[in-house]
Amino acid sequence: MFQLRQYTAAGLLLVVTLASAADCGERRTTRVFPPHTELFQVVAPDYPWTQVTRAPKVLAPVSPPSNKRHRCIVGEYERQRALLLACRDLIDDFPNLLADIVRQTSGHIEIILLVTDLEQSESAKQLLQTRSIPFDHVRFAQLPHDTMWARDYGPIIVTPKEGQPIVIDPDYDMERTQDDRIPSELGNLLQLPVEHLSLRLDGGNLLSNGDGLAITTHRLFDDNALNEFEIPMLRNVLHEQCGIEQLVVLEPLFGEPTGHADMFVTFVSKNVVLLGRFNPEDDPLNAEILDRNAIQLSKVRTGTDFLHVVRIDMPPHHDGVWRTYTNVIYANGVVLVPTYGEEDLALRKRAFRAFAKVLPQRKIVGIDASQVIQSEGALHCITMNLGPLGRLPDFPPPQPQVVEEFEFTDETEIISLADPGQESALIDPHALGFEVDPHQYQPRPIAMKPQLIDSRQTKMSERELTRWRSSLLPNFDRVENRTEQELISK
């Protein structure tokens, strides 16, 4: 009966959400978080709506924590050994952004750059060399990946009271299988123990103060509804595996596609957070949401004191692009803050002053994120802090990708493929396929884009084949060395 009520309420949430969205203009995703709690409390009174969709709560483990913390997630503002970035989309579509991050982190932190093959690593080196950017702090790890959103699928590094760091490997997007494998595969390269976390947990939606306190949003509950996690179980799992003793659950921004906390808040120390603030004239609803979040955070105890909340003005989002100043990179002595080209310069200066005031010993550097933010993320989203790992081991040098070439001719049969966006689609060999934007935080429906092929027999290069395969066959899982017939019959 509980499950039936839960699904009924979820259906009503979708209906009310769609009705609300009609008044808010065109949305970029289908997921919105409207504050319609009272209706749900009538329909499903047994469901803990107050902890999911209404006033934020501070969740503590059911079992009282011991006086000795067994493990913790180090705060990003603390000393870090390395920063993780995924090269695939960055080098092709955002090369200046990749170059700027490498340049500004030199001398501060090591970078582990994920590459698909030798060709990609050589392209990255050439990119940096042509700009005279030193990259002796960059290590290349050959780990195939689907997207550049390393923050969400990257490993969560926990530091136990005794022993070496542990890699926590949460569940991730089922459609991005290569991304989902990164934590365990990187853990093996780092020669660290790996623990699987049976929980969908995007890294951009779990912010730690390094002392047992973490911030998330209601999106965490929404992502795990299908896993049948109950809130007490969720609290205990996060406590046991991540050392989280207090989980502060905030309201996500209304209409913002990711629902992640890093789009509006960041820890700058154990006791201080920077929290976004909207002009009520620009966005009255989200201005109220962030004001409520500020009140909630100010009531959270950190040791013998309360959490100190510093507000930072957020850029407007009239064009549907959710620019933010809290989506930053902490790299030991430097803080990289996103800038957006045409935004109000006075607003940018106030943001920089806010960071300089709470982090007086750090160098505050602006990085242009005006292009990548169009894909629903900024600097924090494309990086993952790896904590105090100690000395990094040597990685095997990247190798060429081994893909068996195959030929397409005029006689190639029409192939029927499943399309996540539609029930089915017929693909003509002269229109090779589907195109999907690989940069978006959220998967998008796939759309047809004709790609003309010479009528003669045409061979595809390894890179062309890889891109064609990943876009046309998104559900294939590493189809190297498969024959043409196997591909057609799949």
PEZITA-V24339 format. One line per field, one symbol per residue. ss: DSSP state (~ for helix, > for strand, _ for the rest). phi: phi as a letter, one per 30 degrees, with the letter a starting at -180 (. if undefined). psi: psi as a letter, one per 30 degrees, with the letter a starting at -180 (. if undefined). A space follows every 50 residues. Layout:
BEGIN
ss = ???
phi = ???
psi = ???
END
This chain:
BEGIN
ss = _~~~~~~~~~~~~~~~~~~~~~~_____________~~~~~~~_____~~ ~~_____>>>__________>>_________>>>>>~~~~~~~_~~~~~~ ~~~~~____>>>>>>__~~~~~~~~~~~~~_______>>>>>_______~ ~~~__>>>>>_____>>>>>>_____~~~~~~~~~~~~~___>>>>>>>> __~~~_>>____>>>>>_~~~~~_~~~___~~~~~~~~~~~~___>>>>> __________~~~_>>>____>>>>>>______~~~~~~~~~~~~~~~__ >>__>>_>>>>>>_______________>>>__>>>>>>_____~~~~~~ ~~~~~~~~____>>>>>>___~~~~____~~~>>>_______________ ______>>______>>>>>__>>>>>>______>>___________>>__ _______>>__~~~~~~~~~~~___________~~~~~~_
phi = .dddddddddddeddddddddddcidcdbccbbddcdedddddbdddddd ccbcddbccceddedddcddaacddddddbdbbcbcdeddddcbdddedd ddddceicadbccdbdadedddddddedddchcdbdcccccdbebcbcdd ddcddccccddbjdebcccddbeddcddeddeedddedddicdbcdcdad bdddcbcccibjcbcbbeeedddcdddhdceeddddddddccidcbcdcc ddddidddicdddbaadcadcbbcbdbcdeddadddddedddddddddcd dbicbcdcccdbdcddbdciccdaccdcccbidbbccdbbicdedddddd ddddddddbdccdcbdbdcdddddciabdddcbbdciddiddddcddecd dcbddbccbdddddccbdcedbdaaccdddbdldbbddcdececedbdbd bdceddebccdeddddddddcdbdcdchceicdedddddd
psi = eeeeeeeeeeeeeeeeeeeefffgaklflgjlikiheeeefeeiffkief fegbkkljklkekkklfjkflljkkfflkkelkklkfeeeeefheeeeee eeeffkfellkjjkleaeeeeeeeeeeeefghkkhfgkkkjjjklelgif eeflkjkkjlekallkkkjllakffieeeffeeeeeeeefhlkkkkjikj jkffgjkkgghfklkalfeeeefgefghkleeeeeeeeeeffgjfkjjjl klkkfkeegkeffflkkflegkkkklkkkffeieefeeeeeeeeeeeffk kjbgllkkkkkkkkllhfggkikkffilkkicfkkjkklhdgljeeeeee eeeeeeefifflkjkkkjgfefffgglbeefglkkgaifakklkkkkklk kjkkklkklffklkkkkkjfflelkkjkffigakkkjffkekklkklkjk jkkkflkkkkleeeeeeeefeeiffkjigkgkleeeeef.
END
